[in-house]
Amino acid sequence: MDTTKLLGRNIRFHLFRTELTLRDVAESAGISPYSLGRMASGKTKLIDPNTLTDLMRVFKCDANALLLPIDGVPYDN
């Protein structure tokens, strides 16, 4: 699976887990909801490392939780 698609699925999982909206996370991370929406849909190819750091802070997780498959999460298209 493509890294950006994996990141997108994991962002959607963490949105569900934390019960935050895309807009709430975007505001807390300091990025636009449009940009976060593109990341969550797997449509962006370049991801800023600072954005990853901000998402880790908002979701209270490490980089592995955003970039690697999570047990129990389906990754089928």
PDB file of N, H, CA, C and O in Angstrom:
ATOM      1  N   MET A   1       0.845  -1.182   0.000  1.00  0.00           N
ATOM      2  CA  MET A   1       0.000   0.000   0.000  1.00  0.00           C
ATOM      3  C   MET A   1       0.884   1.237   0.000  1.00  0.00           C
ATOM      4  O   MET A   1       1.915   1.277   0.671  1.00  0.00           O
ATOM      5  N   ASP A   2       0.479   2.219  -0.740  1.00  0.00           N
ATOM      6  H   ASP A   2      -0.359   2.186  -1.284  1.00  0.00           H
ATOM      7  CA  ASP A   2       1.168   3.505  -0.846  1.00  0.00           C
ATOM      8  C   ASP A   2       1.190   4.192   0.530  1.00  0.00           C
ATOM      9  O   ASP A   2       0.206   4.150   1.269  1.00  0.00           O
ATOM     10  N   THR A   3       2.312   4.818   0.857  1.00  0.00           N
ATOM     11  H   THR A   3       3.112   4.852   0.257  1.00  0.00           H
ATOM     12  CA  THR A   3       2.462   5.475   2.162  1.00  0.00           C
ATOM     13  C   THR A   3       1.414   6.565   2.384  1.00  0.00           C
ATOM     14  O   THR A   3       0.891   6.713   3.489  1.00  0.00           O
ATOM     15  N   THR A   4       1.109   7.325   1.332  1.00  0.00           N
ATOM     16  H   THR A   4       1.533   7.204   0.435  1.00  0.00           H
ATOM     17  CA  THR A   4       0.128   8.399   1.521  1.00  0.00           C
ATOM     18  C   THR A   4      -1.273   7.837   1.765  1.00  0.00           C
ATOM     19  O   THR A   4      -2.051   8.425   2.517  1.00  0.00           O
ATOM     20  N   LYS A   5      -1.598   6.711   1.140  1.00  0.00           N
ATOM     21  H   LYS A   5      -0.966   6.234   0.530  1.00  0.00           H
ATOM     22  CA  LYS A   5      -2.904   6.078   1.381  1.00  0.00           C
ATOM     23  C   LYS A   5      -2.944   5.497   2.796  1.00  0.00           C
ATOM     24  O   LYS A   5      -3.970   5.570   3.472  1.00  0.00           O
ATOM     25  N   LEU A   6      -1.834   4.925   3.236  1.00  0.00           N
ATOM     26  H   LEU A   6      -1.000   4.865   2.687  1.00  0.00           H
ATOM     27  CA  LEU A   6      -1.742   4.386   4.587  1.00  0.00           C
ATOM     28  C   LEU A   6      -1.891   5.516   5.616  1.00  0.00           C
ATOM     29  O   LEU A   6      -2.619   5.373   6.598  1.00  0.00           O
ATOM     30  N   LEU A   7      -1.204   6.626   5.386  1.00  0.00           N
ATOM     31  H   LEU A   7      -0.613   6.742   4.589  1.00  0.00           H
ATOM     32  CA  LEU A   7      -1.327   7.782   6.277  1.00  0.00           C
ATOM     33  C   LEU A   7      -2.759   8.283   6.297  1.00  0.00           C
ATOM     34  O   LEU A   7      -3.294   8.598   7.360  1.00  0.00           O
ATOM     35  N   GLY A   8      -3.382   8.359   5.129  1.00  0.00           N
ATOM     36  H   GLY A   8      -2.947   8.102   4.266  1.00  0.00           H
ATOM     37  CA  GLY A   8      -4.769   8.819   5.060  1.00  0.00           C
ATOM     38  C   GLY A   8      -5.702   7.943   5.864  1.00  0.00           C
ATOM     39  O   GLY A   8      -6.564   8.444   6.586  1.00  0.00           O
ATOM     40  N   ARG A   9      -5.537   6.633   5.743  1.00  0.00           N
ATOM     41  H   ARG A   9      -4.837   6.226   5.156  1.00  0.00           H
ATOM     42  CA  ARG A   9      -6.394   5.703   6.503  1.00  0.00           C
ATOM     43  C   ARG A   9      -6.142   5.850   7.993  1.00  0.00           C
ATOM     44  O   ARG A   9      -7.078   5.809   8.792  1.00  0.00           O
ATOM     45  N   ASN A  10      -4.880   6.022   8.368  1.00  0.00           N
ATOM     46  H   ASN A  10      -4.120   6.055   7.718  1.00  0.00           H
ATOM     47  CA  ASN A  10      -4.565   6.171   9.785  1.00  0.00           C
ATOM     48  C   ASN A  10      -5.079   7.493  10.349  1.00  0.00           C
ATOM     49  O   ASN A  10      -5.486   7.552  11.509  1.00  0.00           O
ATOM     50  N   ILE A  11      -5.064   8.553   9.542  1.00  0.00           N
ATOM     51  H   ILE A  11      -4.733   8.505   8.600  1.00  0.00           H
ATOM     52  CA  ILE A  11      -5.647   9.823   9.991  1.00  0.00           C
ATOM     53  C   ILE A  11      -7.135   9.635  10.248  1.00  0.00           C
ATOM     54  O   ILE A  11      -7.654  10.085  11.268  1.00  0.00           O
ATOM     55  N   ARG A  12      -7.821   8.968   9.322  1.00  0.00           N
ATOM     56  H   ARG A  12      -7.399   8.602   8.493  1.00  0.00           H
ATOM     57  CA  ARG A  12      -9.260   8.733   9.515  1.00  0.00           C
ATOM     58  C   ARG A  12      -9.508   7.860  10.749  1.00  0.00           C
ATOM     59  O   ARG A  12     -10.484   8.079  11.467  1.00  0.00           O
ATOM     60  N   PHE A  13      -8.642   6.876  11.005  1.00  0.00           N
ATOM     61  H   PHE A  13      -7.850   6.698  10.421  1.00  0.00           H
ATOM     62  CA  PHE A  13      -8.781   6.050  12.205  1.00  0.00           C
ATOM     63  C   PHE A  13      -8.633   6.903  13.470  1.00  0.00           C
ATOM     64  O   PHE A  13      -9.421   6.771  14.407  1.00  0.00           O
ATOM     65  N   HIS A  14      -7.622   7.776  13.491  1.00  0.00           N
ATOM     66  H   HIS A  14      -6.982   7.882  12.730  1.00  0.00           H
ATOM     67  CA  HIS A  14      -7.400   8.602  14.678  1.00  0.00           C
ATOM     68  C   HIS A  14      -8.504   9.648  14.854  1.00  0.00           C
ATOM     69  O   HIS A  14      -8.831  10.017  15.982  1.00  0.00           O
ATOM     70  N   LEU A  15      -9.073  10.122  13.759  1.00  0.00           N
ATOM     71  H   LEU A  15      -8.808   9.822  12.842  1.00  0.00           H
ATOM     72  CA  LEU A  15     -10.246  11.003  13.881  1.00  0.00           C
ATOM     73  C   LEU A  15     -11.386  10.265  14.569  1.00  0.00           C
ATOM     74  O   LEU A  15     -12.058  10.819  15.439  1.00  0.00           O
ATOM     75  N   PHE A  16     -11.601   9.020  14.178  1.00  0.00           N
ATOM     76  H   PHE A  16     -11.055   8.570  13.471  1.00  0.00           H
ATOM     77  CA  PHE A  16     -12.644   8.197  14.801  1.00  0.00           C
ATOM     78  C   PHE A  16     -12.320   7.921  16.268  1.00  0.00           C
ATOM     79  O   PHE A  16     -13.182   8.044  17.137  1.00  0.00           O
ATOM     80  N   ARG A  17     -11.067   7.547  16.531  1.00  0.00           N
ATOM     81  H   ARG A  17     -10.366   7.448  15.825  1.00  0.00           H
ATOM     82  CA  ARG A  17     -10.640   7.180  17.888  1.00  0.00           C
ATOM     83  C   ARG A  17     -10.762   8.351  18.858  1.00  0.00           C
ATOM     84  O   ARG A  17     -11.189   8.173  19.999  1.00  0.00           O
ATOM     85  N   THR A  18     -10.390   9.543  18.406  1.00  0.00           N
ATOM     86  H   THR A  18     -10.043   9.687  17.480  1.00  0.00           H
ATOM     87  CA  THR A  18     -10.408  10.704  19.295  1.00  0.00           C
ATOM     88  C   THR A  18     -11.737  11.453  19.270  1.00  0.00           C
ATOM     89  O   THR A  18     -11.959  12.358  20.075  1.00  0.00           O
ATOM     90  N   GLU A  19     -12.627  11.072  18.338  1.00  0.00           N
ATOM     91  H   GLU A  19     -12.447  10.337  17.684  1.00  0.00           H
ATOM     92  CA  GLU A  19     -13.918  11.733  18.165  1.00  0.00           C
ATOM     93  C   GLU A  19     -13.776  13.221  17.863  1.00  0.00           C
ATOM     94  O   GLU A  19     -14.626  14.026  18.244  1.00  0.00           O
ATOM     95  N   LEU A  20     -12.685  13.579  17.169  1.00  0.00           N
ATOM     96  H   LEU A  20     -11.995  12.926  16.860  1.00  0.00           H
ATOM     97  CA  LEU A  20     -12.482  14.947  16.726  1.00  0.00           C
ATOM     98  C   LEU A  20     -12.923  15.070  15.275  1.00  0.00           C
ATOM     99  O   LEU A  20     -12.936  14.087  14.534  1.00  0.00           O
ATOM    100  N   THR A  21     -13.278  16.270  14.881  1.00  0.00           N
ATOM    101  H   THR A  21     -13.267  17.069  15.482  1.00  0.00           H
ATOM    102  CA  THR A  21     -13.628  16.498  13.477  1.00  0.00           C
ATOM    103  C   THR A  21     -12.359  16.886  12.719  1.00  0.00           C
ATOM    104  O   THR A  21     -11.348  17.263  13.310  1.00  0.00           O
ATOM    105  N   LEU A  22     -12.444  16.782  11.418  1.00  0.00           N
ATOM    106  H   LEU A  22     -13.266  16.475  10.938  1.00  0.00           H
ATOM    107  CA  LEU A  22     -11.329  17.175  10.569  1.00  0.00           C
ATOM    108  C   LEU A  22     -10.979  18.642  10.807  1.00  0.00           C
ATOM    109  O   LEU A  22      -9.805  19.009  10.854  1.00  0.00           O
ATOM    110  N   ARG A  23     -11.988  19.459  10.953  1.00  0.00           N
ATOM    111  H   ARG A  23     -12.942  19.161  10.914  1.00  0.00           H
ATOM    112  CA  ARG A  23     -11.778  20.893  11.192  1.00  0.00           C
ATOM    113  C   ARG A  23     -11.096  21.142  12.537  1.00  0.00           C
ATOM    114  O   ARG A  23     -10.211  21.993  12.629  1.00  0.00           O
ATOM    115  N   ASP A  24     -11.499  20.409  13.585  1.00  0.00           N
ATOM    116  H   ASP A  24     -12.218  19.718  13.511  1.00  0.00           H
ATOM    117  CA  ASP A  24     -10.870  20.563  14.905  1.00  0.00           C
ATOM    118  C   ASP A  24      -9.387  20.223  14.845  1.00  0.00           C
ATOM    119  O   ASP A  24      -8.552  20.952  15.381  1.00  0.00           O
ATOM    120  N   VAL A  25      -9.067  19.116  14.192  1.00  0.00           N
ATOM    121  H   VAL A  25      -9.745  18.523  13.757  1.00  0.00           H
ATOM    122  CA  VAL A  25      -7.670  18.684  14.091  1.00  0.00           C
ATOM    123  C   VAL A  25      -6.870  19.683  13.264  1.00  0.00           C
ATOM    124  O   VAL A  25      -5.741  20.018  13.621  1.00  0.00           O
ATOM    125  N   ALA A  26      -7.443  20.157  12.170  1.00  0.00           N
ATOM    126  H   ALA A  26      -8.361  19.885  11.881  1.00  0.00           H
ATOM    127  CA  ALA A  26      -6.742  21.127  11.319  1.00  0.00           C
ATOM    128  C   ALA A  26      -6.432  22.402  12.096  1.00  0.00           C
ATOM    129  O   ALA A  26      -5.325  22.933  12.000  1.00  0.00           O
ATOM    130  N   GLU A  27      -7.387  22.887  12.854  1.00  0.00           N
ATOM    131  H   GLU A  27      -8.286  22.456  12.932  1.00  0.00           H
ATOM    132  CA  GLU A  27      -7.159  24.096  13.660  1.00  0.00           C
ATOM    133  C   GLU A  27      -6.074  23.860  14.695  1.00  0.00           C
ATOM    134  O   GLU A  27      -5.192  24.700  14.873  1.00  0.00           O
ATOM    135  N   SER A  28      -6.131  22.723  15.379  1.00  0.00           N
ATOM    136  H   SER A  28      -6.847  22.040  15.234  1.00  0.00           H
ATOM    137  CA  SER A  28      -5.141  22.419  16.412  1.00  0.00           C
ATOM    138  C   SER A  28      -3.749  22.217  15.823  1.00  0.00           C
ATOM    139  O   SER A  28      -2.750  22.569  16.451  1.00  0.00           O
ATOM    140  N   ALA A  29      -3.681  21.654  14.625  1.00  0.00           N
ATOM    141  H   ALA A  29      -4.492  21.368  14.115  1.00  0.00           H
ATOM    142  CA  ALA A  29      -2.397  21.394  13.977  1.00  0.00           C
ATOM    143  C   ALA A  29      -1.875  22.611  13.220  1.00  0.00           C
ATOM    144  O   ALA A  29      -0.709  22.643  12.825  1.00  0.00           O
ATOM    145  N   GLY A  30      -2.727  23.609  13.016  1.00  0.00           N
ATOM    146  H   GLY A  30      -3.674  23.583  13.337  1.00  0.00           H
ATOM    147  CA  GLY A  30      -2.303  24.808  12.319  1.00  0.00           C
ATOM    148  C   GLY A  30      -2.213  24.652  10.806  1.00  0.00           C
ATOM    149  O   GLY A  30      -1.410  25.321  10.155  1.00  0.00           O
ATOM    150  N   ILE A  31      -3.038  23.767  10.249  1.00  0.00           N
ATOM    151  H   ILE A  31      -3.690  23.224  10.778  1.00  0.00           H
ATOM    152  CA  ILE A  31      -3.081  23.604   8.799  1.00  0.00           C
ATOM    153  C   ILE A  31      -4.517  23.817   8.327  1.00  0.00           C
ATOM    154  O   ILE A  31      -5.445  23.838   9.135  1.00  0.00           O
ATOM    155  N   SER A  32      -4.690  23.971   7.040  1.00  0.00           N
ATOM    156  H   SER A  32      -3.936  23.954   6.384  1.00  0.00           H
ATOM    157  CA  SER A  32      -6.036  24.212   6.536  1.00  0.00           C
ATOM    158  C   SER A  32      -6.835  22.910   6.499  1.00  0.00           C
ATOM    159  O   SER A  32      -6.266  21.844   6.263  1.00  0.00           O
ATOM    160  N   PRO A  33      -8.145  22.986   6.728  1.00  0.00           N
ATOM    161  CA  PRO A  33      -8.981  21.783   6.638  1.00  0.00           C
ATOM    162  C   PRO A  33      -8.905  21.144   5.254  1.00  0.00           C
ATOM    163  O   PRO A  33      -8.995  19.923   5.126  1.00  0.00           O
ATOM    164  N   TYR A  34      -8.739  21.966   4.219  1.00  0.00           N
ATOM    165  H   TYR A  34      -8.666  22.958   4.323  1.00  0.00           H
ATOM    166  CA  TYR A  34      -8.613  21.444   2.859  1.00  0.00           C
ATOM    167  C   TYR A  34      -7.372  20.559   2.728  1.00  0.00           C
ATOM    168  O   TYR A  34      -7.441  19.467   2.164  1.00  0.00           O
ATOM    169  N   SER A  35      -6.237  21.030   3.251  1.00  0.00           N
ATOM    170  H   SER A  35      -6.180  21.917   3.710  1.00  0.00           H
ATOM    171  CA  SER A  35      -4.993  20.259   3.183  1.00  0.00           C
ATOM    172  C   SER A  35      -5.110  18.962   3.974  1.00  0.00           C
ATOM    173  O   SER A  35      -4.677  17.908   3.508  1.00  0.00           O
ATOM    174  N   LEU A  36      -5.692  19.036   5.165  1.00  0.00           N
ATOM    175  H   LEU A  36      -6.044  19.892   5.543  1.00  0.00           H
ATOM    176  CA  LEU A  36      -5.862  17.830   5.970  1.00  0.00           C
ATOM    177  C   LEU A  36      -6.830  16.866   5.296  1.00  0.00           C
ATOM    178  O   LEU A  36      -6.638  15.652   5.355  1.00  0.00           O
ATOM    179  N   GLY A  37      -7.853  17.390   4.665  1.00  0.00           N
ATOM    180  H   GLY A  37      -8.009  18.376   4.617  1.00  0.00           H
ATOM    181  CA  GLY A  37      -8.793  16.542   3.936  1.00  0.00           C
ATOM    182  C   GLY A  37      -8.116  15.804   2.800  1.00  0.00           C
ATOM    183  O   GLY A  37      -8.401  14.629   2.568  1.00  0.00           O
ATOM    184  N   ARG A  38      -7.218  16.481   2.082  1.00  0.00           N
ATOM    185  H   ARG A  38      -6.987  17.436   2.270  1.00  0.00           H
ATOM    186  CA  ARG A  38      -6.472  15.821   1.008  1.00  0.00           C
ATOM    187  C   ARG A  38      -5.547  14.747   1.568  1.00  0.00           C
ATOM    188  O   ARG A  38      -5.378  13.690   0.960  1.00  0.00           O
ATOM    189  N   MET A  39      -4.949  15.018   2.723  1.00  0.00           N
ATOM    190  H   MET A  39      -5.086  15.877   3.217  1.00  0.00           H
ATOM    191  CA  MET A  39      -4.086  14.006   3.351  1.00  0.00           C
ATOM    192  C   MET A  39      -4.919  12.806   3.787  1.00  0.00           C
ATOM    193  O   MET A  39      -4.514  11.661   3.587  1.00  0.00           O
ATOM    194  N   ALA A  40      -6.080  13.067   4.381  1.00  0.00           N
ATOM    195  H   ALA A  40      -6.409  13.997   4.543  1.00  0.00           H
ATOM    196  CA  ALA A  40      -6.937  11.990   4.872  1.00  0.00           C
ATOM    197  C   ALA A  40      -7.517  11.154   3.736  1.00  0.00           C
ATOM    198  O   ALA A  40      -7.860   9.989   3.936  1.00  0.00           O
ATOM    199  N   SER A  41      -7.627  11.740   2.550  1.00  0.00           N
ATOM    200  H   SER A  41      -7.349  12.687   2.388  1.00  0.00           H
ATOM    201  CA  SER A  41      -8.153  10.985   1.413  1.00  0.00           C
ATOM    202  C   SER A  41      -7.040  10.318   0.615  1.00  0.00           C
ATOM    203  O   SER A  41      -7.314   9.598  -0.345  1.00  0.00           O
ATOM    204  N   GLY A  42      -5.782  10.551   1.003  1.00  0.00           N
ATOM    205  H   GLY A  42      -5.560  11.136   1.783  1.00  0.00           H
ATOM    206  CA  GLY A  42      -4.651   9.936   0.325  1.00  0.00           C
ATOM    207  C   GLY A  42      -4.320  10.572  -1.006  1.00  0.00           C
ATOM    208  O   GLY A  42      -3.675   9.942  -1.844  1.00  0.00           O
ATOM    209  N   LYS A  43      -4.750  11.821  -1.224  1.00  0.00           N
ATOM    210  H   LYS A  43      -5.274  12.333  -0.543  1.00  0.00           H
ATOM    211  CA  LYS A  43      -4.549  12.482  -2.517  1.00  0.00           C
ATOM    212  C   LYS A  43      -3.306  13.361  -2.575  1.00  0.00           C
ATOM    213  O   LYS A  43      -2.993  13.907  -3.633  1.00  0.00           O
ATOM    214  N   THR A  44      -2.610  13.505  -1.491  1.00  0.00           N
ATOM    215  H   THR A  44      -2.864  13.061  -0.631  1.00  0.00           H
ATOM    216  CA  THR A  44      -1.405  14.325  -1.509  1.00  0.00           C
ATOM    217  C   THR A  44      -0.181  13.423  -1.587  1.00  0.00           C
ATOM    218  O   THR A  44      -0.158  12.348  -0.988  1.00  0.00           O
ATOM    219  N   LYS A  45       0.814  13.853  -2.310  1.00  0.00           N
ATOM    220  H   LYS A  45       0.794  14.726  -2.797  1.00  0.00           H
ATOM    221  CA  LYS A  45       2.016  13.038  -2.479  1.00  0.00           C
ATOM    222  C   LYS A  45       3.169  13.497  -1.600  1.00  0.00           C
ATOM    223  O   LYS A  45       4.009  12.686  -1.211  1.00  0.00           O
ATOM    224  N   LEU A  46       3.220  14.775  -1.285  1.00  0.00           N
ATOM    225  H   LEU A  46       2.538  15.434  -1.601  1.00  0.00           H
ATOM    226  CA  LEU A  46       4.288  15.311  -0.451  1.00  0.00           C
ATOM    227  C   LEU A  46       3.716  15.703   0.904  1.00  0.00           C
ATOM    228  O   LEU A  46       2.727  16.430   0.991  1.00  0.00           O
ATOM    229  N   ILE A  47       4.352  15.212   1.950  1.00  0.00           N
ATOM    230  H   ILE A  47       5.156  14.622   1.879  1.00  0.00           H
ATOM    231  CA  ILE A  47       3.863  15.486   3.299  1.00  0.00           C
ATOM    232  C   ILE A  47       4.982  16.155   4.091  1.00  0.00           C
ATOM    233  O   ILE A  47       6.081  15.615   4.216  1.00  0.00           O
ATOM    234  N   ASP A  48       4.687  17.322   4.618  1.00  0.00           N
ATOM    235  H   ASP A  48       3.793  17.760   4.517  1.00  0.00           H
ATOM    236  CA  ASP A  48       5.651  18.085   5.393  1.00  0.00           C
ATOM    237  C   ASP A  48       5.905  17.389   6.731  1.00  0.00           C
ATOM    238  O   ASP A  48       4.956  17.053   7.440  1.00  0.00           O
ATOM    239  N   PRO A  49       7.174  17.169   7.085  1.00  0.00           N
ATOM    240  CA  PRO A  49       7.480  16.534   8.377  1.00  0.00           C
ATOM    241  C   PRO A  49       6.920  17.318   9.569  1.00  0.00           C
ATOM    242  O   PRO A  49       6.545  16.725  10.580  1.00  0.00           O
ATOM    243  N   ASN A  50       6.863  18.644   9.450  1.00  0.00           N
ATOM    244  H   ASN A  50       7.167  19.126   8.628  1.00  0.00           H
ATOM    245  CA  ASN A  50       6.298  19.446  10.546  1.00  0.00           C
ATOM    246  C   ASN A  50       4.803  19.167  10.712  1.00  0.00           C
ATOM    247  O   ASN A  50       4.284  19.195  11.828  1.00  0.00           O
ATOM    248  N   THR A  51       4.120  18.901   9.612  1.00  0.00           N
ATOM    249  H   THR A  51       4.541  18.879   8.705  1.00  0.00           H
ATOM    250  CA  THR A  51       2.696  18.551   9.685  1.00  0.00           C
ATOM    251  C   THR A  51       2.527  17.224  10.402  1.00  0.00           C
ATOM    252  O   THR A  51       1.619  17.070  11.218  1.00  0.00           O
ATOM    253  N   LEU A  52       3.397  16.262  10.102  1.00  0.00           N
ATOM    254  H   LEU A  52       4.134  16.388   9.439  1.00  0.00           H
ATOM    255  CA  LEU A  52       3.343  14.978  10.814  1.00  0.00           C
ATOM    256  C   LEU A  52       3.547  15.186  12.313  1.00  0.00           C
ATOM    257  O   LEU A  52       2.843  14.593  13.131  1.00  0.00           O
ATOM    258  N   THR A  53       4.505  16.023  12.660  1.00  0.00           N
ATOM    259  H   THR A  53       5.077  16.504  11.996  1.00  0.00           H
ATOM    260  CA  THR A  53       4.772  16.319  14.074  1.00  0.00           C
ATOM    261  C   THR A  53       3.545  16.940  14.733  1.00  0.00           C
ATOM    262  O   THR A  53       3.195  16.583  15.858  1.00  0.00           O
ATOM    263  N   ASP A  54       2.890  17.870  14.033  1.00  0.00           N
ATOM    264  H   ASP A  54       3.174  18.160  13.119  1.00  0.00           H
ATOM    265  CA  ASP A  54       1.691  18.499  14.575  1.00  0.00           C
ATOM    266  C   ASP A  54       0.557  17.484  14.741  1.00  0.00           C
ATOM    267  O   ASP A  54      -0.167  17.522  15.736  1.00  0.00           O
ATOM    268  N   LEU A  55       0.401  16.579  13.773  1.00  0.00           N
ATOM    269  H   LEU A  55       0.989  16.548  12.965  1.00  0.00           H
ATOM    270  CA  LEU A  55      -0.639  15.548  13.886  1.00  0.00           C
ATOM    271  C   LEU A  55      -0.348  14.601  15.045  1.00  0.00           C
ATOM    272  O   LEU A  55      -1.268  14.179  15.747  1.00  0.00           O
ATOM    273  N   MET A  56       0.918  14.265  15.250  1.00  0.00           N
ATOM    274  H   MET A  56       1.665  14.608  14.680  1.00  0.00           H
ATOM    275  CA  MET A  56       1.280  13.397  16.384  1.00  0.00           C
ATOM    276  C   MET A  56       0.917  14.083  17.698  1.00  0.00           C
ATOM    277  O   MET A  56       0.442  13.434  18.630  1.00  0.00           O
ATOM    278  N   ARG A  57       1.139  15.393  17.771  1.00  0.00           N
ATOM    279  H   ARG A  57       1.524  15.920  17.014  1.00  0.00           H
ATOM    280  CA  ARG A  57       0.800  16.141  18.990  1.00  0.00           C
ATOM    281  C   ARG A  57      -0.704  16.152  19.215  1.00  0.00           C
ATOM    282  O   ARG A  57      -1.162  15.920  20.334  1.00  0.00           O
ATOM    283  N   VAL A  58      -1.478  16.418  18.171  1.00  0.00           N
ATOM    284  H   VAL A  58      -1.107  16.606  17.262  1.00  0.00           H
ATOM    285  CA  VAL A  58      -2.931  16.507  18.304  1.00  0.00           C
ATOM    286  C   VAL A  58      -3.537  15.142  18.640  1.00  0.00           C
ATOM    287  O   VAL A  58      -4.410  15.039  19.501  1.00  0.00           O
ATOM    288  N   PHE A  59      -3.063  14.087  17.948  1.00  0.00           N
ATOM    289  H   PHE A  59      -2.353  14.171  17.249  1.00  0.00           H
ATOM    290  CA  PHE A  59      -3.611  12.751  18.173  1.00  0.00           C
ATOM    291  C   PHE A  59      -2.977  12.037  19.367  1.00  0.00           C
ATOM    292  O   PHE A  59      -3.415  10.953  19.752  1.00  0.00           O
ATOM    293  N   LYS A  60      -1.933  12.655  19.956  1.00  0.00           N
ATOM    294  H   LYS A  60      -1.576  13.536  19.643  1.00  0.00           H
ATOM    295  CA  LYS A  60      -1.213  12.059  21.091  1.00  0.00           C
ATOM    296  C   LYS A  60      -0.724  10.649  20.741  1.00  0.00           C
ATOM    297  O   LYS A  60      -1.008   9.675  21.438  1.00  0.00           O
ATOM    298  N   CYS A  61       0.022  10.581  19.635  1.00  0.00           N
ATOM    299  H   CYS A  61       0.253  11.372  19.069  1.00  0.00           H
ATOM    300  CA  CYS A  61       0.560   9.301  19.182  1.00  0.00           C
ATOM    301  C   CYS A  61       1.963   9.524  18.640  1.00  0.00           C
ATOM    302  O   CYS A  61       2.436  10.658  18.564  1.00  0.00           O
ATOM    303  N   ASP A  62       2.628   8.430  18.261  1.00  0.00           N
ATOM    304  H   ASP A  62       2.244   7.509  18.323  1.00  0.00           H
ATOM    305  CA  ASP A  62       3.956   8.548  17.668  1.00  0.00           C
ATOM    306  C   ASP A  62       3.871   8.400  16.154  1.00  0.00           C
ATOM    307  O   ASP A  62       2.796   8.157  15.606  1.00  0.00           O
ATOM    308  N   ALA A  63       4.998   8.547  15.491  1.00  0.00           N
ATOM    309  H   ALA A  63       5.871   8.744  15.936  1.00  0.00           H
ATOM    310  CA  ALA A  63       5.029   8.484  14.025  1.00  0.00           C
ATOM    311  C   ALA A  63       4.596   7.117  13.516  1.00  0.00           C
ATOM    312  O   ALA A  63       3.966   7.020  12.463  1.00  0.00           O
ATOM    313  N   ASN A  64       4.927   6.057  14.253  1.00  0.00           N
ATOM    314  H   ASN A  64       5.439   6.135  15.108  1.00  0.00           H
ATOM    315  CA  ASN A  64       4.530   4.713  13.830  1.00  0.00           C
ATOM    316  C   ASN A  64       3.017   4.578  13.729  1.00  0.00           C
ATOM    317  O   ASN A  64       2.511   3.875  12.855  1.00  0.00           O
ATOM    318  N   ALA A  65       2.300   5.244  14.613  1.00  0.00           N
ATOM    319  H   ALA A  65       2.711   5.816  15.324  1.00  0.00           H
ATOM    320  CA  ALA A  65       0.835   5.158  14.598  1.00  0.00           C
ATOM    321  C   ALA A  65       0.241   5.860  13.385  1.00  0.00           C
ATOM    322  O   ALA A  65      -0.905   5.599  13.019  1.00  0.00           O
ATOM    323  N   LEU A  66       1.005   6.747  12.758  1.00  0.00           N
ATOM    324  H   LEU A  66       1.936   6.959  13.055  1.00  0.00           H
ATOM    325  CA  LEU A  66       0.516   7.427  11.561  1.00  0.00           C
ATOM    326  C   LEU A  66       1.034   6.794  10.274  1.00  0.00           C
ATOM    327  O   LEU A  66       0.351   6.826   9.250  1.00  0.00           O
ATOM    328  N   LEU A  67       2.228   6.224  10.315  1.00  0.00           N
ATOM    329  H   LEU A  67       2.783   6.198  11.146  1.00  0.00           H
ATOM    330  CA  LEU A  67       2.870   5.771   9.082  1.00  0.00           C
ATOM    331  C   LEU A  67       2.896   4.264   8.870  1.00  0.00           C
ATOM    332  O   LEU A  67       3.192   3.804   7.767  1.00  0.00           O
ATOM    333  N   LEU A  68       2.593   3.492   9.897  1.00  0.00           N
ATOM    334  H   LEU A  68       2.352   3.866  10.793  1.00  0.00           H
ATOM    335  CA  LEU A  68       2.607   2.032   9.779  1.00  0.00           C
ATOM    336  C   LEU A  68       1.196   1.479   9.965  1.00  0.00           C
ATOM    337  O   LEU A  68       0.358   2.121  10.598  1.00  0.00           O
ATOM    338  N   PRO A  69       0.928   0.290   9.417  1.00  0.00           N
ATOM    339  CA  PRO A  69      -0.400  -0.313   9.606  1.00  0.00           C
ATOM    340  C   PRO A  69      -0.702  -0.539  11.094  1.00  0.00           C
ATOM    341  O   PRO A  69       0.177  -0.889  11.880  1.00  0.00           O
ATOM    342  N   ILE A  70      -1.952  -0.331  11.446  1.00  0.00           N
ATOM    343  H   ILE A  70      -2.667  -0.046  10.807  1.00  0.00           H
ATOM    344  CA  ILE A  70      -2.417  -0.521  12.825  1.00  0.00           C
ATOM    345  C   ILE A  70      -3.193  -1.829  12.881  1.00  0.00           C
ATOM    346  O   ILE A  70      -4.056  -2.076  12.039  1.00  0.00           O
ATOM    347  N   ASP A  71      -2.892  -2.665  13.867  1.00  0.00           N
ATOM    348  H   ASP A  71      -2.191  -2.464  14.551  1.00  0.00           H
ATOM    349  CA  ASP A  71      -3.599  -3.948  14.023  1.00  0.00           C
ATOM    350  C   ASP A  71      -5.097  -3.703  14.179  1.00  0.00           C
ATOM    351  O   ASP A  71      -5.518  -2.841  14.951  1.00  0.00           O
ATOM    352  N   GLY A  72      -5.888  -4.460  13.447  1.00  0.00           N
ATOM    353  H   GLY A  72      -5.546  -5.160  12.820  1.00  0.00           H
ATOM    354  CA  GLY A  72      -7.339  -4.382  13.549  1.00  0.00           C
ATOM    355  C   GLY A  72      -7.981  -3.349  12.651  1.00  0.00           C
ATOM    356  O   GLY A  72      -9.208  -3.267  12.598  1.00  0.00           O
ATOM    357  N   VAL A  73      -7.190  -2.555  11.940  1.00  0.00           N
ATOM    358  H   VAL A  73      -6.193  -2.622  11.983  1.00  0.00           H
ATOM    359  CA  VAL A  73      -7.737  -1.530  11.037  1.00  0.00           C
ATOM    360  C   VAL A  73      -7.721  -2.092   9.617  1.00  0.00           C
ATOM    361  O   VAL A  73      -6.659  -2.480   9.131  1.00  0.00           O
ATOM    362  N   PRO A  74      -8.864  -2.146   8.944  1.00  0.00           N
ATOM    363  CA  PRO A  74      -8.874  -2.664   7.561  1.00  0.00           C
ATOM    364  C   PRO A  74      -8.272  -1.635   6.600  1.00  0.00           C
ATOM    365  O   PRO A  74      -8.570  -0.443   6.671  1.00  0.00           O
ATOM    366  N   TYR A  75      -7.430  -2.121   5.714  1.00  0.00           N
ATOM    367  H   TYR A  75      -7.187  -3.089   5.655  1.00  0.00           H
ATOM    368  CA  TYR A  75      -6.794  -1.243   4.737  1.00  0.00           C
ATOM    369  C   TYR A  75      -7.201  -1.580   3.315  1.00  0.00           C
ATOM    370  O   TYR A  75      -6.486  -1.245   2.371  1.00  0.00           O
ATOM    371  N   ASP A  76      -8.337  -2.235   3.150  1.00  0.00           N
ATOM    372  H   ASP A  76      -8.919  -2.507   3.917  1.00  0.00           H
ATOM    373  CA  ASP A  76      -8.830  -2.542   1.809  1.00  0.00           C
ATOM    374  C   ASP A  76      -9.382  -1.280   1.191  1.00  0.00           C
ATOM    375  O   ASP A  76      -9.843  -0.382   1.896  1.00  0.00           O
ATOM    376  N   ASN A  77      -9.336  -1.210  -0.132  1.00  0.00           N
ATOM    377  H   ASN A  77      -8.961  -1.939  -0.705  1.00  0.00           H
ATOM    378  CA  ASN A  77      -9.880  -0.032  -0.830  1.00  0.00           C
ATOM    379  C   ASN A  77     -11.327  -0.098  -0.898  1.00  0.00           C
ATOM    380  O   ASN A  77     -11.960   0.803  -1.448  1.00  0.00           O
TER     381      ASN A  77
END
